[in-house]
Amino acid sequence: MKNLVIRLREIKDVYDFVGIVTSYPGDIDIVSGRYRVNAKSIMGIFALDLTQPLDLEIYGDDPDSVTDKLSRFLA
C-alpha cells in the first residue's frame, strides 16, 4: 500500500483524477476524516469535503505506475 495526500480543487480536477485512477487495476481509496470512498467513483468523491486535503491509499502490485500520473494533484 502507498499513501499520498492530494487536493482536488476544481470539478475538472475530479474528472481528470477519476480518468487517471480508473486505468489502474488495483484498488484506490480516498479517506477524508471518518469517510472512505472508492477513488474511481465520481459520486463518492463529490460526497467528500473537497476544501480539505484528502488521503489517498493505493493498493496493488505497482502503485508507482499511477503515482507518477497523479503528481499534479499532490498536496
C-alpha positions as CSV (number, residue, x, y, z in Angstrom):
1,M,0.0,0.0,0.0
2,K,1.1,3.5,-0.7
3,N,-0.3,6.7,0.9
4,L,-0.4,10.2,-0.6
5,V,-2.1,13.4,0.2
6,I,-3.9,15.1,-2.6
7,R,-6.0,18.2,-3.4
8,L,-8.9,18.3,-5.9
9,R,-9.7,22.0,-6.1
10,E,-12.0,22.2,-9.2
11,I,-14.7,20.0,-10.8
12,K,-12.4,19.4,-13.7
13,D,-9.7,18.1,-11.3
14,V,-12.1,15.4,-10.1
15,Y,-13.0,14.3,-13.6
16,D,-9.3,14.2,-14.6
17,F,-8.3,12.4,-11.4
18,V,-11.0,9.7,-11.9
19,G,-9.9,9.3,-15.5
20,I,-6.4,8.5,-14.4
21,V,-7.2,6.2,-11.5
22,T,-9.8,4.1,-13.4
23,S,-6.9,2.8,-15.6
24,Y,-5.1,1.4,-12.6
25,P,-6.1,-2.3,-12.0
26,G,-5.7,-2.2,-8.2
27,D,-7.9,-0.6,-5.6
28,I,-7.6,3.1,-4.6
29,D,-9.4,4.7,-1.7
30,I,-9.8,8.3,-0.7
31,V,-10.1,8.9,3.1
32,S,-11.4,12.2,4.4
33,G,-11.9,12.2,8.2
34,R,-14.1,9.2,9.0
35,Y,-15.3,8.7,5.4
36,R,-13.7,6.3,2.9
37,V,-14.7,6.2,-0.7
38,N,-13.6,4.4,-3.8
39,A,-11.4,6.8,-5.7
40,K,-12.8,5.5,-9.0
41,S,-16.2,6.8,-8.1
42,I,-17.1,10.4,-9.1
43,M,-20.2,10.4,-6.9
44,G,-18.2,9.2,-4.0
45,I,-15.6,11.9,-4.4
46,F,-18.2,14.6,-4.6
47,A,-19.7,13.4,-1.3
48,L,-16.4,14.5,0.4
49,D,-15.3,17.9,1.6
50,L,-13.0,18.9,-1.3
51,T,-11.9,22.1,0.5
52,Q,-9.6,19.9,2.6
53,P,-6.6,17.7,1.7
54,L,-7.5,14.1,1.0
55,D,-5.6,11.0,1.9
56,L,-5.2,8.6,-1.0
57,E,-4.5,4.9,-0.3
58,I,-3.2,2.9,-3.4
59,Y,-3.2,-0.9,-3.2
60,G,-1.8,-3.4,-5.7
61,D,1.4,-4.6,-7.1
62,D,2.7,-1.4,-8.8
63,P,1.4,1.7,-7.1
64,D,4.2,3.8,-8.5
65,S,2.7,3.3,-12.0
66,V,-0.3,5.5,-11.1
67,T,1.6,7.8,-8.6
68,D,3.6,9.4,-11.4
69,K,0.4,10.3,-13.3
70,L,-1.1,11.9,-10.2
71,S,1.7,14.3,-9.4
72,R,-0.3,17.4,-10.3
73,F,-2.8,16.6,-7.5
74,L,-0.3,16.1,-4.7
75,A,-0.8,18.5,-1.8
